[in-house]
Amino acid sequence: MTDVAEPAATPRAVSTLAVLPAVVRSQWLVLFRTPAMLVGSIVLPVVLYLVIGTANSDQKENGVDWAAYTLAGLAVYSTGAIMVINFGAALANERGQKVDLLIRASPMRPAVYLLAKAVLALASGVVALILLAIASATIGHTGLSAGTLADVLGRALLGSIPFLGLGMAIGYLAGPNAASSVSSLIYLLLSFSSGLFVPLSQLPEAVRQVAQYLPTYHAAQLAWSALGAANESVGSALLWLVAYGVFFFGAAARFYRKDSSERFN
């Protein structure tokens, strides 16, 4: 019996896989040369942790130390902010600079450009989480083992993936001058209302009721569940996040098609 050769990858697939690392590198260079927005998303949570996380060292929230509880909440805020504010605003700004027109005129598929930006956003989230971990280890107030800390931060990164869809939707819906303000306002409201800065127990009853339906709430519950401090199960949090991911990416795809139709057809 002769061996049956496996079908070769199509030229388009090979081209896509081959060009992705180069596009990621080019996006990294763009980010490295204009780091102001990303620095805010990475440094601000560390500063907030150093201030808020050490303010009530004897306090407990949902049965866990305040520093550990705050660390998980700010890890969720940090990764989500990168996906919504930085990813979304960067898309809108580059649309204003006609980068998408350049991509249309090149052999590169637009999907590769978006995928490269998503990869870079996730990598930036990892950097933000590492800085938070260093801050927590330096202070030494969390009392978390290395394994638990890694679990908390990994769940925060996982919970941030649906927010890539929200950032993309804002990037294609808002104009380049408004995207940064719109994304910041939306995400700050979501974060505050979900208890990422102030525990839900200290917020008004109306806010606590609304919080249960917010994506940031379920992302935070996923991270807090690693500490045993969540108000819902891991399965429930994941289901909510998957549903929000489908909704956000679906909306982003619709806005992308609408924008492409209006500008290029």
KANOR-V75669 format. One record per residue. N is the residue number from 1. RES is the residue in one small letter. PHI is phi in whole degrees, -180 to 180 (none if undefined). NEAR is the number of other C-alpha atoms within 10 Angstrom. Layout:
[[N;RES;PHI;NEAR] [N;RES;PHI;NEAR]]
This chain:
[[1;m;none;3] [2;t;-86;4] [3;d;-71;5] [4;v;-94;6] [5;a;-70;6] [6;e;-71;6] [7;p;-64;6] [8;a;-72;7] [9;a;-66;9] [10;t;-68;9] [11;p;-57;9] [12;r;-65;11] [13;a;-65;10] [14;v;-60;11] [15;s;-62;14] [16;t;-63;15] [17;l;-66;12] [18;a;-74;11] [19;v;-87;16] [20;l;-56;17] [21;p;-58;14] [22;a;-68;12] [23;v;-70;18] [24;v;-60;20] [25;r;-63;14] [26;s;-65;15] [27;q;-68;17] [28;w;-63;18] [29;l;-64;12] [30;v;-61;11] [31;l;-66;16] [32;f;-64;11] [33;r;-84;9] [34;t;-133;11] [35;p;-87;12] [36;a;-57;10] [37;m;-66;15] [38;l;-68;21] [39;v;-59;14] [40;g;-62;15] [41;s;-71;22] [42;i;-90;25] [43;v;-79;15] [44;l;-56;15] [45;p;-61;26] [46;v;-65;25] [47;v;-63;13] [48;l;-61;15] [49;y;-66;24] [50;l;-64;17] [51;v;-89;11] [52;i;-76;19] [53;g;-66;24] [54;t;-107;19] [55;a;-72;12] [56;n;-129;12] [57;s;-63;14] [58;d;-92;10] [59;q;-80;12] [60;k;-122;13] [61;e;-132;15] [62;n;53;15] [63;g;86;12] [64;v;-121;17] [65;d;-59;21] [66;w;-58;22] [67;a;-63;27] [68;a;-69;25] [69;y;-62;26] [70;t;-66;25] [71;l;-59;30] [72;a;-64;28] [73;g;-63;29] [74;l;-74;27] [75;a;-64;32] [76;v;-65;33] [77;y;-60;26] [78;s;-63;27] [79;t;-67;30] [80;g;-65;31] [81;a;-62;28] [82;i;-63;29] [83;m;-68;29] [84;v;-83;30] [85;i;-79;31] [86;n;-73;27] [87;f;-63;29] [88;g;-67;31] [89;a;-65;30] [90;a;-64;21] [91;l;-60;26] [92;a;-64;26] [93;n;-63;20] [94;e;-73;14] [95;r;-63;17] [96;g;-65;14] [97;q;-89;12] [98;k;68;12] [99;v;-64;13] [100;d;-65;17] [101;l;-67;16] [102;l;-63;11] [103;i;-65;14] [104;r;-62;13] [105;a;-84;10] [106;s;-103;10] [107;p;-71;9] [108;m;-71;17] [109;r;-77;15] [110;p;-56;14] [111;a;-62;10] [112;v;-67;18] [113;y;-61;19] [114;l;-67;16] [115;l;-64;14] [116;a;-63;22] [117;k;-67;24] [118;a;-66;19] [119;v;-61;16] [120;l;-67;20] [121;a;-63;23] [122;l;-65;22] [123;a;-64;15] [124;s;-65;22] [125;g;-63;27] [126;v;-62;19] [127;v;-62;14] [128;a;-61;25] [129;l;-68;28] [130;i;-62;16] [131;l;-65;17] [132;l;-64;25] [133;a;-63;19] [134;i;-63;12] [135;a;-62;16] [136;s;-67;23] [137;a;-70;16] [138;t;-66;9] [139;i;-75;13] [140;g;72;11] [141;h;-97;16] [142;t;-78;20] [143;g;70;14] [144;l;-93;17] [145;s;-74;10] [146;a;-61;11] [147;g;-67;8] [148;t;-68;13] [149;l;-61;21] [150;a;-63;16] [151;d;-64;16] [152;v;-59;28] [153;l;-69;27] [154;g;-64;18] [155;r;-69;22] [156;a;-63;29] [157;l;-67;23] [158;l;-61;18] [159;g;-69;26] [160;s;-84;28] [161;i;-59;21] [162;p;-59;24] [163;f;-73;28] [164;l;-60;27] [165;g;-65;26] [166;l;-64;26] [167;g;-62;30] [168;m;-66;28] [169;a;-62;24] [170;i;-65;28] [171;g;-61;31] [172;y;-97;26] [173;l;-98;20] [174;a;-90;20] [175;g;-76;17] [176;p;-62;20] [177;n;-81;12] [178;a;-106;15] [179;a;-59;25] [180;s;-63;23] [181;s;-67;14] [182;v;-64;18] [183;s;-66;24] [184;s;-64;17] [185;l;-64;13] [186;i;-61;13] [187;y;-72;21] [188;l;-64;16] [189;l;-63;12] [190;l;-61;18] [191;s;-68;25] [192;f;-64;19] [193;s;-71;25] [194;s;-98;28] [195;g;84;22] [196;l;-77;23] [197;f;-104;19] [198;v;-122;15] [199;p;-55;18] [200;l;-57;19] [201;s;-63;11] [202;q;-101;10] [203;l;-97;14] [204;p;-60;10] [205;e;-58;11] [206;a;-61;9] [207;v;-67;15] [208;r;-63;18] [209;q;-69;11] [210;v;-70;12] [211;a;-56;20] [212;q;-64;16] [213;y;-111;12] [214;l;-96;16] [215;p;-64;24] [216;t;-65;29] [217;y;-61;27] [218;h;-73;27] [219;a;-64;29] [220;a;-68;29] [221;q;-62;30] [222;l;-63;30] [223;a;-70;29] [224;w;-66;27] [225;s;-64;19] [226;a;-67;19] [227;l;-100;21] [228;g;76;14] [229;a;-117;18] [230;a;-86;19] [231;n;-100;16] [232;e;-146;14] [233;s;-74;13] [234;v;-61;17] [235;g;-61;10] [236;s;-65;13] [237;a;-61;23] [238;l;-65;17] [239;l;-62;12] [240;w;-61;16] [241;l;-69;25] [242;v;-63;16] [243;a;-63;13] [244;y;-66;20] [245;g;-62;21] [246;v;-62;13] [247;f;-66;15] [248;f;-65;21] [249;f;-69;19] [250;g;-64;15] [251;a;-64;19] [252;a;-62;22] [253;a;-63;16] [254;r;-66;15] [255;f;-66;19] [256;y;-64;17] [257;r;-65;13] [258;k;-64;13] [259;d;-64;15] [260;s;-65;14] [261;s;-65;10] [262;e;-72;9] [263;r;-96;10] [264;f;-120;8] [265;n;-102;6]]
